[in-house]
């Protein structure tokens, strides 16, 4: 019972050690989509665009290297 109570403490594992932060490819793909959406909606000022674009490009290159985009379904390609 004591171990269960420890495990329920936010940010700690069963032994009470700090939990390791987790970030996966799906999280990075979501960040890429958020940056893209925010830029299309004008959330960044002109002076910020270089920095935002640079981070987006680095993130996009990384994601394409570790998780290349899946080829589209032939039916989808025919309809485009």
N, C-alpha and C positions, 0 to 999 in steps of 0.2 A: 504494500500500500504506500509506503514511504517513497519508493522509486516512482510510482505512478504520479504522486503529487509533485515530485521534482520535475518530471517530464512535462507537466502541464504549465510550468513556469515559462513565460514567454522568453524566447531567446536562449534557452538552455536545453541541453540534451538530457538524457536519463541520468547521467552521472553529475549533472550540475555544471558541466563545462559550457562555455559559450558555444552556441550553435554556429556552424560555418554558414556564411551567406551562400545562397544558391542563385546562379544565373545560367540560363541555358540558351540554346540557339533560338528557340521559339520566343524567348524574352527579347533577344536582340532583333529578331524580325519585327516584333511589335514596336520596338523603339524606332526602327527604320520607318515603319508605317506612320508612327506618330509625328516624326520629324517631317515627313513628306506632307502629311495632312496639314500640319501647323504652318508650313511654308506656303502651301497653296491658299490658305485662309488669311495670309498676311500677318501672322503672329510675330514675325521677326522684322526688325527695322533694317534699313539699308546697310547700316554700318555693321550689323551682326551677320549679314548673309554670307560673307566670306568664311567666317568661323563655322557657322552652321553647315554650309556646303562642304567644307573640308572634313568635318566630323562625319557627315552623311556619306561622303565618298569613301572614307576609310572603313566605316561600318559596312557599307554596301560591298566593297571589295573583299572584306573579310568573310562576310556571309556567302558571297558567291564562291569563295575558295573552299569553305568548309561544308556548305550546303547549297550546291548549285541549284538554280531553279529547275523544277521538274518540267520535262517536255509536256506541251499541251496535248490534250486528247485530240486525235485526228478530226473528230467531228467539230470541235471548237475551232480548229484552224480553218476548216472549210467554211465556217460561217463568218469568219473575219474578213 
